[in-house]
Amino acid sequence: MRCLLMALGICASTAACGITVVDDAGNPVRLDKPAQRIVSLSPGTTELLFAAGAGMKVVGSVAPSDFPAAAASITVVGDSISIDPERIVALSPDLIVAWPHGAAQHQMAQLRRLGMPVFVSDPRSLAAIASGMEAFGKLADTSAVAAPAAAAFRARIDALRRAHGDALPLRVFLQIWGQPPMTVNDQHPIADVLRLCGGRNVFAGAPTLAPAVGLEMVVDANPQAIVAIASSGPAARWLAGWRRWTGIDAVAGRAMFAIEPDLITRPTPRIAEGAGVLCKNLDMIRQRLPKAP
């Protein structure tokens, strides 16, 4: 019977046919059986694996993988600057989950030459975050956790979309670094959050994912809101630096605020929390705008 099913293209079991999932780079990743020892090469992918129910199968990660709390006890194999292939090999992983914008992007070919399956995780939208959880659920055989987690995330995003879909559009500058000022274009998941809240990214068309922008470029873009995506200390310094540019609508209207970066830069379910903060602040700014005659 198993042979007949396989001949018809139907798998009688995972053991018979394995698992194949297409990663975010468009590459098929095949495992003979569910992953039991996973190495994650970004804090965001580590967090997403935990959200998909596969956290207990993660044996290696990079600093600073710190959420949930259990992630902090995982063996560290590198950071955003470099990873240690020898340490990865020593962990005997059966799956590597890589983020193509950190240290792993320069060492991806080396990792693949080691003969280990590599899944590239690079969700560029809110929808892709949910799909990423489902993919991890299939690879680690934790779909019983991943599927409802993805559904719950979609429901939270849909609720925000219904609440803010008709909001007055606002021009927004998203600042992710201080000097030089850096932002994101419209291909970054943060920009998808901004659209959800009725914001318009003033650097949507920038040619790179996270471009540096000059002060004059921000002045010319004249955002109605400036959002510093940073922890409290750096964010306060960045926003203070804009206060002398009184010709910017956001400065004149005191429409500047900060969001904790882990809530909006990591493509994980916590981004829904960051979206709630962003939407709430943009709504407060709208309420202060002059009413049309």
HUGISUL-V764664 format. One record per backbone hydrogen bond with DSSP energy under -0.5 kcal/mol. NH is the residue of the N-H (numbers start at 1). CO is the residue of the C=O. E is the energy in kcal/mol with one decimal. If there is no record, write none. Layout:
NH:CO:E  NH:CO:E
This chain:
5:1:-2.6  6:2:-2.5  7:3:-2.3  8:4:-1.6  9:6:-1.3  10:5:-3.3  12:10:-0.5  17:13:-1.8  18:14:-3.5  19:31:-3.3  21:29:-2.4  23:27:-2.9  24:120:-2.3  26:23:-1.8  29:21:-3.0  30:28:-0.5  31:19:-2.9  35:139:-3.1  38:57:-3.0  39:95:-2.3  40:38:-0.5  40:60:-2.9  41:97:-2.8  46:42:-2.1  47:43:-2.3  48:44:-2.3  49:45:-2.3  50:46:-2.0  51:47:-2.2  52:48:-1.5  53:50:-1.8  54:49:-2.7  57:54:-1.7  58:55:-1.6  59:38:-2.6  59:57:-0.7  60:38:-1.3  61:75:-2.4  63:78:-2.5  65:62:-0.9  66:64:-1.0  71:68:-2.1  72:69:-1.4  73:70:-1.3  74:71:-1.4  75:59:-0.6  77:61:-3.2  79:82:-2.8  84:77:-2.9  85:83:-0.8  88:84:-1.9  89:85:-2.7  90:86:-2.0  91:87:-0.8  91:88:-1.1  92:89:-1.8  93:88:-0.6  94:37:-2.6  95:37:-1.2  96:117:-2.4  97:39:-3.1  98:96:-0.6  98:119:-2.5  100:98:-0.5  102:99:-1.3  105:102:-1.3  106:103:-1.4  107:103:-0.6  107:104:-0.9  108:104:-0.9  111:107:-2.2  112:108:-2.4  113:109:-2.1  114:110:-0.8  114:111:-0.7  115:112:-1.9  116:111:-1.0  119:96:-3.1  120:118:-0.6  121:98:-3.1  121:119:-0.7  122:120:-0.6  129:125:-1.1  130:126:-1.4  131:127:-2.0  132:128:-2.2  133:129:-1.8  134:130:-1.8  135:131:-2.3  136:132:-2.4  137:133:-2.2  138:134:-1.8  139:135:-2.4  140:136:-2.4  141:137:-0.6  142:137:-2.5  143:137:-0.8  145:142:-1.8  146:52:-0.7  146:142:-2.7  147:143:-2.4  149:145:-1.8  150:146:-2.7  151:147:-2.2  152:148:-2.5  153:149:-2.1  154:150:-2.5  155:151:-2.1  156:152:-2.0  157:153:-2.3  158:154:-2.8  159:155:-2.1  160:156:-1.8  161:157:-2.5  162:158:-2.4  163:159:-1.9  164:160:-1.8  165:161:-1.6  167:164:-1.6  170:198:-1.3  172:200:-3.0  173:225:-2.5  174:172:-0.6  175:173:-0.7  175:227:-3.0  176:174:-0.6  176:182:-2.6  177:182:-1.0  182:177:-1.3  183:211:-2.3  185:209:-1.9  186:204:-2.2  188:185:-1.3  191:188:-1.0  192:188:-1.1  193:189:-1.8  194:190:-2.2  195:191:-2.2  196:192:-1.9  197:193:-1.4  198:195:-1.7  199:194:-2.8  200:170:-3.2  202:172:-2.4  204:201:-1.6  206:203:-1.7  211:208:-0.6  213:181:-3.0  218:214:-1.5  219:215:-2.3  220:216:-2.8  221:217:-1.9  222:218:-1.5  223:218:-0.5  224:171:-2.2  225:171:-1.4  226:255:-2.0  227:173:-2.8  228:226:-0.6  228:257:-2.5  229:175:-3.1  229:227:-0.7  230:228:-1.2  230:259:-0.9  235:231:-2.5  236:232:-2.2  237:233:-1.7  238:234:-2.7  239:235:-2.6  240:236:-2.1  241:237:-1.8  242:238:-0.7  242:239:-0.9  243:239:-0.6  243:240:-1.0  245:242:-2.0  246:244:-1.6  248:245:-1.9  250:223:-1.9  251:248:-0.5  252:248:-2.6  253:249:-2.4  254:251:-1.4  255:250:-3.1  256:254:-0.8  257:226:-2.0  259:228:-2.1  263:260:-1.5  264:261:-1.8  265:261:-3.3  266:261:-0.5  267:265:-0.5  268:266:-2.3  271:268:-2.3  272:269:-1.8  273:270:-0.9  274:263:-0.9  274:270:-1.6  275:271:-2.5  276:272:-1.8  277:273:-1.8  278:274:-2.5  279:275:-3.0  280:276:-2.2  281:277:-2.1  282:278:-2.4  283:279:-2.2  284:280:-1.8  285:281:-1.9  286:282:-2.3  287:283:-1.8  288:284:-0.7  288:285:-0.9  289:285:-0.7  289:286:-1.0
